[in-house]
Amino acid sequence: MWSDNETTNDLLGFQVHVDLIREVITDKTLLPVTLGVFGDWGSGKTSIMHMLKRDLDPESHTDAAVKERYSKIAVLYFNGWLFEGYDDAKSAILTSVLAQLAEHKRFGPKIRDKAVALMKRVNWMRIAKLGFSEVALPAIAAYATGGISAVPSLMNALGRLTPATPKDPASEESDGKAAKDLEKFDLAKLVKEKPDEGGPTDVRSFREEFQKMLEKSEIDSLVVLIDDLDRCSPERIIDNLEAVKLFLNVEGTAFVIGADPRIVRHAIAVRYSGAIKRTLPDNGQPQDKEGNDRLITDYLEKLIHVPYYLPRLSPAEIETYMALLFCMRDLPGAQFELCVNSCNAQRRANRYRSFGYADVKAAVGDHPLPPILEEALAFSSAASHLITDGLKGNPRQVKRFLNAFFLRKKLATVANLSLVRDDVLIKLMLLEYAEPKRFRELFEWQAAEDGHPKVIRALETVSDTQAEKQDEIEIPTEWKVSTLLRWAAMEPKLADVDLRDYFWLARDRLASTFTGLSMIAPAVRRILDGLLSDGRRTASAQTARDLSPDDLAALHELLRQQIKRHPTDKKGYDAFRALVETGLDSANAFAAAIIAIPPAQIPPALHSDIVLLQKAQPGRAAAFDRVLKQFEEAPETRIGRATKRKR
């Protein structure tokens, strides 16, 4: 299995993105600049941040000219999610940036006093809310304990270090020097005790003092990497972006912000819902969507100067990524490095070609490949197109998919299911993720037909038959789509395989399938949270209009689960209703969710909601006819009595 954490080990070929972003943010003629690294959840934004941080560190280079080039660039890292719990987002980011500058090993000694003075000014700007100790010092502590290892003295000063681990005797001398340095400098103490300078301040004077501090430090460029912004609440996202724009965006600064653009747009819609509220005319159709979207886009462009969108991986890139993951798993370290180096050389020569079995063989030379690796590389080649379609070219989901596969494989071993084949298991899991509804259907068919569903043989026959003869073979229409036919054509063929053991392994997922909550994009979850909130429902329904058909279907499924778990709570029904009112194609999904609930558990007020929806949305009225009929057929229930009174 593989770790699901960010890394600087570039198996995706993302160095080209890092190089481009680095060229932009180190070009003095373009500064100040705010660059957005935009991509879906799991697309590799955080890894790019860490690779940027590594490449901008002069200690990462051996060439004297390169070291000199980066010696006057200060790189800071800010994780917005770490500060989600603090009362003032602007104060948190300002204090964190100032604390990191004060602690910087190259520039800190020159500007430490000024940085502390500016921290006090941050306190003045928020004094009306809470005491300084409730944000500024905790913010410093969070910064110090948030994985930034270059500030040991600060962590010691705040008493946040974990117990010391045994050290090599050779390091005792450097430890002693660090202890002496700590005696000389205690940032937390300075912040508490240093006299206030200047009292209350405003945006302009803070920016001027911040600019002077950078000039005094002899920093040519200040690069601030802001990560995990899309994990924050909508209010926090906007506060962080506005803090950068208002207070820190001065000459010589570059801000690189990693986020899912859908979540940022949603945050703007929520924060300024009053200004961009979409009204509905009598016919129930949304109006002025383009105008409202333009407002959101204009505001986003004021905050982000240069948007850079990470592309989804192509089938060739997915095959290469999987091949390198398998090489990492199955080869010794030295041989794996040979493969990585060979792959990087191939990328430079031809970015459209995959790195597969023959390339791995050539890279390791005379060393034989383990049989398990040969099988994995063959699978990578055969399945890359389907995996790319099913997982939307998302590297994190590819890794999670492979990890889920190995968990099920281990379960098969523990359960003594000796006949379970890896290739069959993976093929069924691809269907499970890419087409969850079809996967459920296949489960029902195989259960009724002793593990050998006839539809599989028909599908495989269709995939092997000339196009003009395919209509002669009887299979459900929903299965006659290109992705499913390509899936059926993949090896291994399943017509003669008993599928019962494979579906037994997946029994924990048959209720929600592999696309359960853990695989839902954060943008969809964020919209779900807003739809279930009375104050954010309208803005969230508007944002849902930007979802892809797959993401909208996932949102429908989450709302269906919400209603199923809490059938008497009206929030789930109101959320669905808001989607329909906004003009989305959600009426059939809403009706199906209601029909699945026993009438006795349905809130009686829902009858009026459905009637109003039918009047406002005449084109979708038929979707709710069956719902109203179900209400009428349950006269002994509250919803039935409400229906009778309204007739």
KEDO-227164 format. One line per 10 residues: number of its first residue (from 1); their letters; for each residue x, y, z of C-alpha. Coordinates in steps of 0.5 Angstrom, whole numbers, plus 500, padded with zeros to 3 digits. Example, Ala and Ser with C-alpha at 12.3 -4.5 7.8 and 13.67 -1.06 7.14 Angstrom:
1> as> 525:491:516 | 527:498:514;
//
This chain:
1> mwsdnettnd> 500:500:500 | 502:507:499 | 502:513:504 | 496:518:502 | 500:524:504 | 504:530:500 | 511:529:497 | 517:532:494 | 518:525:490 | 515:527:484;
11> llgfqvhvdl> 512:521:480 | 507:525:476 | 512:529:472 | 509:535:476 | 516:539:476 | 514:542:470 | 509:546:473 | 514:547:479 | 519:550:474 | 514:555:471;
21> irevitdktl> 511:557:477 | 518:558:480 | 520:563:474 | 513:567:475 | 514:568:482 | 522:570:482 | 521:575:476 | 522:581:480 | 518:585:474 | 512:581:476;
31> lpvtlgvfgd> 512:582:483 | 508:583:487 | 503:578:485 | 498:573:487 | 498:566:484 | 493:561:485 | 495:554:484 | 488:551:482 | 486:544:482 | 481:539:484;
41> wgsgktsimh> 481:535:491 | 487:530:490 | 490:533:484 | 497:535:487 | 497:542:489 | 500:541:496 | 506:537:493 | 507:542:488 | 507:547:494 | 513:543:498;
51> mlkrdldpes> 517:542:491 | 517:549:491 | 519:550:498 | 525:545:497 | 527:548:490 | 527:556:493 | 532:554:498 | 539:555:497 | 541:549:501 | 538:545:496;
61> htdaavkery> 543:546:490 | 550:545:489 | 551:550:484 | 554:556:487 | 550:561:482 | 544:558:483 | 545:558:491 | 547:566:490 | 540:567:486 | 536:564:491;
71> skiavlyfng> 540:566:497 | 536:573:498 | 529:570:497 | 525:568:503 | 520:562:503 | 514:562:508 | 509:556:509 | 502:558:512 | 497:552:512 | 490:556:513;
81> wlfegyddak> 487:550:516 | 491:550:522 | 488:556:524 | 481:555:523 | 479:555:530 | 482:562:532 | 477:568:532 | 480:572:527 | 483:569:520 | 487:576:518;
91> sailtsvlaq> 490:576:525 | 492:569:524 | 496:569:518 | 499:576:519 | 502:574:526 | 504:567:522 | 508:571:517 | 511:576:522 | 513:570:526 | 516:566:521;
101> laehkrfgpk> 520:572:518 | 523:573:525 | 525:566:526 | 528:566:519 | 535:563:520 | 538:568:514 | 534:574:515 | 531:574:522 | 536:577:526 | 536:584:522;
111> irdkavalmk> 528:585:523 | 526:581:529 | 525:587:533 | 521:590:527 | 517:584:526 | 515:584:534 | 513:591:533 | 508:589:527 | 505:584:531 | 503:589:536;
121> rvnwmriakl> 500:593:531 | 496:587:529 | 494:586:536 | 491:594:536 | 487:592:529 | 483:587:533 | 483:589:540 | 476:591:540 | 474:583:539 | 479:579:544;
131> gfsevalpai> 485:580:548 | 492:579:544 | 494:573:547 | 488:569:545 | 490:569:538 | 497:572:537 | 501:567:541 | 497:561:540 | 498:563:532 | 505:563:533;
141> aayatggisa> 504:556:537 | 500:553:531 | 505:556:526 | 511:553:530 | 508:546:531 | 505:545:524 | 511:542:521 | 515:547:520 | 522:544:523 | 526:550:521;
151> vpslmnalgr> 524:554:528 | 526:549:534 | 528:555:538 | 521:558:537 | 518:551:539 | 522:551:545 | 520:558:547 | 513:556:547 | 514:549:551 | 511:546:545;
161> ltpatpkdpa> 516:541:543 | 515:533:544 | 520:530:549 | 527:530:546 | 529:523:542 | 536:521:543 | 541:524:539 | 548:522:536 | 554:525:540 | 557:528:535;
171> seesdgkaak> 551:533:535 | 552:535:542 | 556:541:540 | 551:544:535 | 545:543:541 | 549:547:546 | 550:552:541 | 542:552:540 | 541:552:547 | 545:559:548;
181> dlekfdlakl> 541:562:542 | 535:560:545 | 537:564:551 | 539:570:547 | 532:570:544 | 525:568:546 | 520:571:541 | 514:569:545 | 517:573:551 | 518:579:546;
191> vkekpdeggp> 511:579:544 | 509:579:551 | 514:584:554 | 516:589:548 | 513:596:549 | 507:598:544 | 510:602:538 | 505:607:535 | 498:604:538 | 492:603:533;
201> tdvrsfreef> 494:603:526 | 491:602:519 | 492:598:513 | 496:604:509 | 501:605:515 | 501:597:516 | 503:596:509 | 508:602:509 | 512:599:515 | 512:592:513;
211> qkmlekseid> 515:594:506 | 520:598:510 | 522:591:514 | 523:587:508 | 527:593:505 | 531:593:512 | 532:585:511 | 535:585:504 | 530:580:502 | 529:581:494;
221> slvvliddld> 523:577:494 | 518:574:499 | 515:568:497 | 509:566:502 | 506:559:500 | 498:559:503 | 496:551:503 | 489:548:505 | 485:554:504 | 480:550:501;
231> rcsperiidn> 479:546:507 | 477:552:511 | 470:555:512 | 467:560:507 | 468:566:511 | 476:564:513 | 477:563:506 | 475:570:504 | 479:573:510 | 485:570:508;
241> leavklflnv> 485:572:501 | 483:579:503 | 489:579:509 | 494:578:503 | 491:583:499 | 490:589:504 | 496:588:508 | 501:584:505 | 501:585:498 | 507:590:497;
251> egtafvigad> 513:590:493 | 517:584:492 | 512:579:495 | 509:573:491 | 503:569:494 | 502:562:492 | 495:560:494 | 493:552:493 | 486:551:493 | 480:548:489;
261> privrhaiav> 477:554:485 | 470:551:486 | 470:552:493 | 473:559:493 | 468:561:488 | 463:558:493 | 466:562:499 | 465:568:495 | 458:566:493 | 456:565:501;
271> rysgaikrtl> 460:571:503 | 457:576:499 | 450:572:497 | 446:579:499 | 450:582:493 | 449:576:488 | 443:573:490 | 439:570:484 | 432:571:484 | 426:567:481;
281> pdngqpqdke> 421:569:476 | 414:566:476 | 416:561:471 | 421:558:476 | 427:559:472 | 433:562:474 | 435:569:471 | 442:573:470 | 446:567:472 | 451:569:467;
291> gndrlitdyl> 451:576:471 | 452:573:477 | 457:568:475 | 461:574:472 | 461:578:479 | 464:572:482 | 469:571:477 | 471:579:477 | 472:579:485 | 476:572:484;
301> eklihvpyyl> 480:576:479 | 482:582:484 | 484:577:489 | 488:572:484 | 492:575:479 | 495:569:476 | 490:563:476 | 494:556:474 | 490:550:473 | 493:543:474;
311> prlspaeiet> 490:539:468 | 487:532:470 | 492:526:468 | 492:523:461 | 491:515:460 | 499:515:459 | 500:519:465 | 496:515:469 | 500:509:466 | 506:512:468;
321> ymallfcmrd> 504:514:475 | 502:507:477 | 508:504:474 | 512:508:478 | 508:506:484 | 509:499:483 | 516:500:482 | 516:503:489 | 513:498:492 | 517:492:489;
331> lpgaqfelcv> 524:494:487 | 530:496:492 | 531:503:493 | 537:503:488 | 533:500:482 | 527:504:483 | 531:511:483 | 534:508:476 | 527:508:474 | 525:515:476;
341> nscnaqrran> 531:518:473 | 530:514:466 | 522:516:467 | 524:523:468 | 529:523:462 | 523:520:457 | 519:526:460 | 523:531:457 | 524:527:450 | 517:526:449;
351> ryrsfgyadv> 511:528:454 | 506:524:451 | 509:517:451 | 507:512:457 | 513:509:462 | 511:502:462 | 514:495:462 | 519:495:457 | 522:502:460 | 522:499:467;
361> kaavgdhplp> 526:493:464 | 531:497:460 | 532:502:466 | 534:496:471 | 538:493:466 | 540:486:468 | 536:485:474 | 530:481:473 | 523:484:475 | 519:480:480;
371> pileealafs> 513:477:478 | 509:481:482 | 511:487:478 | 511:484:471 | 503:483:473 | 502:490:476 | 506:493:470 | 501:489:465 | 495:491:468 | 497:498:469;
381> saashlitdg> 498:498:461 | 491:495:460 | 487:499:465 | 490:506:465 | 484:508:460 | 479:506:464 | 482:508:471 | 483:515:468 | 476:515:466 | 473:512:472;
391> lkgnprqvkr> 478:516:477 | 477:523:473 | 485:523:472 | 486:524:479 | 492:522:482 | 490:521:490 | 484:517:488 | 488:513:484 | 493:511:490 | 486:511:494;
401> flnafflrkk> 484:506:489 | 490:502:489 | 490:502:497 | 483:499:497 | 485:494:492 | 490:491:497 | 486:492:503 | 481:487:500 | 486:483:497 | 488:482:505;
411> latvanlslv> 481:481:507 | 481:475:502 | 487:472:504 | 484:472:512 | 478:469:509 | 481:464:506 | 478:466:499 | 483:462:495 | 480:463:488 | 480:470:488;
421> rddvliklml> 484:473:483 | 487:480:483 | 485:482:476 | 478:480:477 | 478:484:483 | 481:490:480 | 476:490:474 | 470:489:479 | 473:495:483 | 473:499:477;
431> leyaepkrfr> 466:498:475 | 464:500:483 | 468:506:483 | 466:509:476 | 459:506:475 | 456:505:482 | 449:504:480 | 451:499:475 | 455:495:480 | 449:495:485;
441> elfewqaaed> 445:492:479 | 451:487:477 | 451:485:485 | 443:484:485 | 444:480:478 | 449:475:480 | 446:474:487 | 440:471:483 | 444:467:478 | 449:464:483;
451> ghpkvirale> 455:468:481 | 454:468:474 | 450:474:471 | 447:473:464 | 448:480:463 | 456:479:463 | 456:474:458 | 452:479:453 | 456:485:455 | 462:481:453;
461> tvsdtqaekq> 459:479:447 | 457:486:445 | 464:488:446 | 467:483:441 | 461:484:436 | 461:489:430 | 457:495:431 | 452:494:426 | 450:487:430 | 450:490:437;
471> deieiptewk> 443:492:437 | 441:484:436 | 444:482:443 | 439:484:449 | 442:488:454 | 439:493:458 | 440:500:455 | 444:503:461 | 449:498:460 | 450:500:452;
481> vstllrwaam> 455:506:453 | 462:506:451 | 465:506:458 | 462:500:460 | 463:497:453 | 470:498:454 | 470:495:461 | 467:489:459 | 472:488:453 | 478:489:458;
491> epkladvdlr> 481:482:460 | 480:478:464 | 473:476:461 | 468:475:467 | 463:470:464 | 465:464:467 | 468:467:473 | 463:466:480 | 463:473:482 | 460:471:489;
501> dyfwlardrl> 466:471:493 | 468:478:490 | 462:481:492 | 462:478:499 | 469:482:499 | 465:489:497 | 459:487:502 | 461:493:506 | 460:498:500 | 454:496:497;
511> astftglsmi> 450:500:501 | 454:507:499 | 459:504:494 | 466:506:493 | 464:513:492 | 462:514:499 | 463:520:503 | 471:519:503 | 471:519:495 | 466:525:495;
521> apavrrildg> 470:532:492 | 471:537:498 | 467:542:493 | 461:537:493 | 461:536:501 | 462:544:502 | 456:545:498 | 452:540:502 | 454:543:508 | 451:550:506;
531> llsdgrrtas> 445:546:503 | 443:544:510 | 444:551:513 | 438:555:513 | 443:561:512 | 447:559:506 | 442:554:503 | 440:559:497 | 448:561:496 | 450:554:496;
541> aqtardlspd> 444:552:491 | 447:557:486 | 454:554:487 | 451:547:485 | 450:550:478 | 457:549:477 | 458:542:479 | 459:537:473 | 454:532:472 | 458:527:476;
551> dlaalhellr> 459:531:482 | 451:533:482 | 449:526:482 | 454:525:488 | 450:531:491 | 444:528:490 | 446:521:493 | 449:525:499 | 442:528:500 | 438:522:499;
561> qqikrhptdk> 442:519:505 | 441:525:509 | 434:524:508 | 434:516:509 | 438:517:516 | 434:523:518 | 427:522:515 | 423:527:520 | 428:533:519 | 426:537:514;
571> kgydafralv> 433:540:512 | 434:535:507 | 428:536:504 | 429:543:504 | 436:542:501 | 433:538:495 | 428:543:494 | 433:549:493 | 436:545:488 | 430:544:484;
581> etgldsanaf> 428:551:485 | 435:554:482 | 433:550:476 | 438:544:477 | 435:537:474 | 434:535:481 | 427:533:481 | 427:526:479 | 432:525:485 | 428:529:490;
591> aaaiiaippa> 422:525:488 | 425:518:489 | 428:520:495 | 421:522:498 | 418:515:495 | 423:511:499 | 421:514:506 | 415:511:509 | 409:516:509 | 409:516:517;
601> qippalhsdi> 416:519:518 | 415:525:512 | 414:532:515 | 407:534:514 | 409:541:511 | 413:537:505 | 406:537:502 | 405:544:501 | 413:545:499 | 411:539:493;
611> vllqkaqpgr> 405:543:491 | 409:550:490 | 414:546:486 | 409:544:481 | 406:550:480 | 413:554:480 | 416:548:476 | 411:546:471 | 416:542:466 | 418:538:472;
621> aaafdrvlkq> 411:537:475 | 410:530:473 | 416:528:477 | 412:529:483 | 405:526:481 | 407:519:484 | 410:523:491 | 403:526:492 | 399:520:490 | 403:516:495;
631> feeapetrig> 401:521:500 | 394:520:499 | 394:513:499 | 397:514:507 | 391:518:510 | 392:515:517 | 399:519:517 | 400:526:518 | 403:527:511 | 396:524:509;
641> ratkrkr> 392:528:513 | 395:534:510 | 394:532:503 | 387:531:505 | 386:538:508 | 389:541:502 | 385:538:496;
//
